[in-house]
Amino acid sequence: MPTVPSARATRAAPAASRPFDRRWLTGRERARLAPLTTPVRIQDFLTDRLSCNHEKSGDTVLSVRSVLREKHAHCIEAAFVGACCLWMNGEPPLLLDLHAEGHDYDHVVAVFRRNGCWGALSKSNHLWYRWRDPVYRSLRELAMSYFHEYVDADGTKTLRSFSVLLDLSRVDPALWITNPGDCWEIVDLLCKLKHTRLLPPGQRRWLRPRDRLERAGNALVEYPE
């Protein structure tokens, strides 16, 4: 006979440390994001309503306002939107930085919790680096879910560490929600966070590069340049 879970175990989501102020967004912006009341709806918006920002005119770190205007985003830009939507719904706007070695890029996701388990909102032009269901008991588990597929063009696995969480409710919204320019200040904050190594010493030599079929799958993109 199944046991009855405790009230604490069935709590849907933790509350934000401070409320979202609706005045930070215009009426049109609020109307655009208001239907996104669950992580699934937020992810569908990030995936289906925003194209990929290929940064054809140079590197960008668009704010929430700029993403809604331009209708495209790459990972950290979409993470801003996801975090903003979570905050609008009373949840903490949390970012997690996944750090890669060498010339490979970091990946930034917005994270959320359900019944004590972590999930992730994410946008990527590649198949493997997107949404994660809230089934991971720790941030390390969540980060490791990206490890096998996180590779460079040569098929080498490059993911090496993950950060502590950045709570954007403690950051000036003018830096990431309404910023008319690029949000490099948030990038700097993420880089300065404490990161925890994913690979124990000596384990790197046991890593197998991804094979030809896997590399072909990794080359699949949703929005070709």
ABEGO torsion letter per residue (X at the ends): XBBBBBAAAABABBBBABBBBAAABBAAAAAAAAABABAAAAAAAAAAABBBBAGAAEBBBBBAAAAAAAGBBBAAAAAAAAAAAAAAAGBBBBBBBBBBBEABBBBBBBBBBBGGBBBBBBBBABAAABBBBBABABAAAAAAAAAAABBBAAGBBABABBBBBBBAAABBAAAAAABABBBAAAAAAAAABBBBBABBBGAAAABBBBBAAAAAAAABBABBX
